[in-house]
Amino acid sequence: MASKLFVVVLLLLLASCASQTRVDLFTLDVPVASKPPQDLLPVTLAVGRPSVLPGYDTPRMAYVTRPHQIDYFSRNQWVDSPAKMLHPILVEALSRRFKNVVNAPSPGDMQLDTEIVLLRQEFSGNSSRIHFVLRALIHRGGQATETREFEIFEACPENNPYGGVVAANQAVSALMHELSDYCASLAPIAVRH
């Protein structure tokens, strides 16, 4: 009887170990240029924490193989939600254009609020791409004055989750350049050179 109990316990332990699959964690960690910025705009820009639409407000890495259906990789995920990882990237990128960048709700001459509309890997045949859409809302004088959506498609170097991570970081980098230029173009005219 004791040997049967031992076998049952051993089988339960083995089943428990087998059911624990390893999860690979990935980051959005766009490198910042090492060269110091030149001619910073003398504007204080307050940057709000990004919000995110449902379906993308999770560390789970989203992908699609057909329209209207979001799936998530089971063994691959972000270390945190994309919105939380994006905030320091936004602040760093905008610090390369503006003299003062602060976290909202601290006051500024302008405020930038962003929303991740989607961030997913789209598979089609033997290839995939990252599709990243970010909505930006600029406030001046306490009122929303400008809204723009930025959309990036970035081909994945590999047709797997890691290829999606590489492409997502490239997409975020490209979008940060566009967003920085956009915000700089909306800086109060009195302070532009």
Order of alpha helices (4+ residues) and beta strands (2+ residues): alpha-beta-beta-beta-beta-beta-alpha-beta-beta-beta-beta-alpha
